[in-house]
Amino acid sequence: MYEQRSTHPADTTTPVDRTAPMTRPQQAPFRRTVWRRVLPAVAAAGIGVAGFAGPAHGSGVGGATTASEHSATGSVPPAAAADFPTWGTRWAVHATADTGSPAVGMINKTAPGQDRITADYQVDTGRKVCEGSSCSTFMAHLTGPVGGFLSVVAVDIPQDRLPGVPVQGGGGQPQPQPGGSREEMLQHAATWLTANSGAQVPYSQAKVWKDGYRQDCSGYVSMALGLPTPGTNTVGLATDRGITRPVALGELKPGDLLIDASGDNNTRHVVIFEKWNNDAHSSYTAYEQRGDHGTDHRTLTYGLPGGDAEFTPYRPVKFGD
């Protein structure tokens, strides 16, 4: 079994200074007007903006996503990235496509338009961000100068989304929220079986998927339950009574969890119970995110007599029973 570390990546992120007020002064009217007029025309003509204005400042610095990472997460490869100017100062770059997620960097730290950004895809979060009269629900995935997600409002374009940049997970679909039924939880779990362009989401203890959740077993279960991104860890799923409570093995219902919370990140594991396979309860079908494979839907015996005894049944308290 392969498991997540007891501290998820967000715990080790050193955020930028959020105490200083974020000021976003307007650029000189002439420059802003020129860019807003010229950029769409350049894009429409099929001319790369990078070729028009030169390379982005700090390109390849600050944890830009690598080609192998894009391949592993199923996102658009860096070769498809487009280059754009920015405006204002102190725009936070976030860990996930959520303005409430931890900051992983900042652009235009000291001067308006100091940085240019490159982006390979964008996400419609369904949550509007406004600055002055400009609003957008989109967040762009940056490949430079900092890797992460940035509100499109920070980009000096007239549109509410980046022109010519693919939309991933669009349609304004929100993340699953706490509440809902067992059936909805299982439906969320099933989405990762085909989310990677028809294939399962690959396993990783360090990376997050396009929806903002860690690609290990507890991140997967957190996604299905609608817990905050990037997801709690296995120990948290077992011990936080705001999330689960212990139940007897014979009481298992669809959407309940079987958790092995002992050991280290290489032994801990959690699976989502779907149904018993027979009246004897000698096996069951479950959803899981497992190492060297990714998302799976298969028959298991964890926690059953003759199976792995370290697994204990738990019930998500969100179901209210």
N, C-alpha and C positions, 0 to 999 in steps of 0.2 A: 504494500500500500504506500501511496505517496501523499504527503500531507503538507499543509501550509505551515509556515513558521508561526510561532506564538505572537509575533508582532508583525502586522501587515505593513506594506511599503509606506503607507501614509504616516506611520509612527516615526519613521526615520527621516522624513522629508524636513528640510530646514526651510521654513517659509520665508518669504521676503517680509520686510518690515511693513506690517499693516497698520501701525499706529499713526504714521504720518498721513495727513489728509491727502486724498488722491485729487490732484488738480489736473484738469484737462483743458488747458487754454487753447483757444482756437488758433489755427495757423493764420498767417497773413492772408487776407481775403483773396489776393491775386493768386497765390500759390494753390490755395484750396480750390479755387474756381478752375484754374488751369488743369489740375489733376482730375477733377470730377468731370471735365469735358473731354480731356485727352484719353484717359484710361479706357473708357468703354470703346472709343473709336479704335484704339490700338488692339484691344481684344477682338473686336469685330473683324479687323483686318487680318487676324491670325498672326500678329507679330508678338513675340514673347515680350512681356513687360520687362523681364530681366535684361533683355538685349537693348531695350529702349532707355533704361535708367541705370544700368550697371548692377553689380551683384549686391545682395543684401548685406548689411553690416553684421559682422560676427557670425557669418554663415558657418554651420558645423560646430558651433560652440554651445555649451549649456545643455547637453543631453539630447541632442537631436536624434530622432528615431532612425535606426539603421534599416538597411534593406531587408536584413533577415528578420527583424522585428515586424516589419510590415507584412512579410510573407507569412509569419506565424500567426498574425492576428487577422489575416484576410483583408487588410485594408489596401488602398490603392498604393502602388509602389512609388518611391520618391521621384522617379523619372516623370511622373505626371504632375509634379508640384508646379504651382503658379506663384508668381511674385507680386506683392502689392505694397503700396505705401501706407503709412499709418499717420495718425494725428493725435494731438493731445499728449499728456504725460502720465506716467505711473499706471499703465494698464497691467493688471495682474494676468498672468498665464496660469491656467488651472490644470490640476492633475487629470481631471475627467471632464466630459461635456456637461458640466454643472457648475454654475458660478458659485455654488456653496462648497465646492470641493477645495482641498488645500491648494494654496498657491505654490507653484514650482519655479517661478521666475517672474520677471517684469520686463516690459518693453518701454522705450521712451522714458528711461529712468530720470533724466535730467532736462531733456529738451523735447518739445513737440516734434513728432516726425523723425526723431533721431534714428529709429530702426525701420527697416523694411522687413516684412515677414514673407515666408514661403509656406504654402499650405497644400496638402495633397487631397484632403476631403473635408467636408463640413457636415454638421449634424443639426437637424431641426429639433431643438430641445422642447419646443412648445411653450417655453417661458420667455416672455418679452423682456429685453433689456433696452433701456432708453438713455440717451445722453443728449440733452437739448431736444431738438425736434427729430433726431434720428433714433429709430428703434429697429430691433431685429430679434428674432427668436433663434437665430443661427449662431453656432460656435464653430470656429475653424480649427482643424487639427494642424498645428504648426510643425514643420520640420526644421525651422530656423527662424530667428537666431536662438530660440529656446524651444525645446520640445514640450508640447502640451496643447491645451485648448484655450482659445481666445475669442471673446465676443466679437462678432463681425462689426459691431458698432465702432470698434477701435480702428477699423480699416477705412481709408479715405476713398470711398467709392459712393456713388449715389444710391446703389441698390441695397436691399436688406439682406442680401446673400452674395457670396463671391461669384462673379461671372466665370463660367467655364470650369468650375471646380465641382467634382461629383458630390452628390449628397448621399451619405451613408445613414441607414436607419431613419430615413426621413418620414414625412407625413405628420410631423408634430406628435409622434407617439411618445407619451410620457413613460417614465420608468414605472414598474408596478409599485403600488403604494400599500402600506400596511392596511389590513382589513381584507375583505373578500372571502371567497369560498375555497374549500379544498380543491374543487375542480379547477378554479382559476390558477391556483398554485401549480397544479400539475401541468396545466397548459403553458404556464411560464417556463416550467422546467423543460418541457418538450421543445421549446423554441431553439434551445442551444444545440439540438441534434442536427439541425440543418442551417444554423445561422452563418456558418462559414462558407458562403456561396454554395449551399446545398450539402455541405459536410459538417461534421461536429466541430464545436469550438475546441481548439487544442488546449492541452493542460499546461499551466504555468503557475508557479508560486509567486512570480514577480510581476508579470504583465497583467494588464486589465483589458477586457474586451470593449467593444465599441459602446456598449451600454454603461460602461464605467465600473463594472464589477471584476474583481480578481478572478483569474481563470483557474483557480484551484477548487477543491470540493466545497469549502466553506463559503468562498465567494459565490459559487454556483447556487448553493442553498440560500444564501442571502438574497441573490437575485430573484429566486423563485418566491421567497417570502416577502419581497418588497422592502427589505431593510436598507438603511442608508448605504450608499456606495463608499468605498470599494468593497464593503462587506466585512462582517465580524469574522473571528477565527473559530475553530472547532471548539476550543475551550469555552469561548463566550457563548456559543450556541447551546452548550450543555449546562452552563452554570448561571447564565443570566435568566432569572425568573421573570423578567419582562419579555423574554423571547420564548422560552420553553418551560415545561414542567415534566418530571418523570412520569411514566405510565407503565402498566404491566404489559408484558409481551403479548398476552392474549387480547389486549384492548386496542392493538394497532388498527388505525384507520388510514385511508388514503391521505397522503400529505404529512403523516407523522414522520419522525426522523429516527434513525438508528445511528448512534454516535459512539465512537471510540475516542475519548478525549485524553487518554493517558499516553505517556511516552513523549516523543518529540515530533518535529515536523515531517519525519519520514515514516511515522507509524500512525499518527492520528488520521481519522477519516470520518466522514458523515455521508449517509445516503438517504434518499427520500423514498419512503415506502409507498407503493402504489396499490398492490393487492396480493392476497394469498393465492398461491397457485393450486392448492388442493385443500380438501377438508381436514387433512391431517396436519396442516400448517407446517409442512416439512421444508418448504421453500416459499419465496415470495418474489415478485417482480418489483424492481426499484429503478430510480433514476440516480445516476452518480456522475461525478467528474473525476476521472481517475488518471493517474500518471501513465505516461507512455501510450495513451489512447485519446483522452479527451472525454467529451460527453458520451454517456452510454445509458442504455435502457435494457436491463438484462435480469436474469434470474440469480438470486443471491441466497445465502444462508447465514449471513452475519448475525450474530446474536441468538441463533437458534441452537437447540441441543445438537451437539456434534459439529457446530459451526464455530466461528470465532467468538469466544465468550466475552471478549472485551467490549463488545457492542451493547449499549443500553438504549431502550426505547424512550423517546421524548415526544411530547405533543406541543406544537406551536400554540401559544396562548391566544394568538389572534383569532383562532377559530371559536373561542368562547366555550369550549366544552372540556 
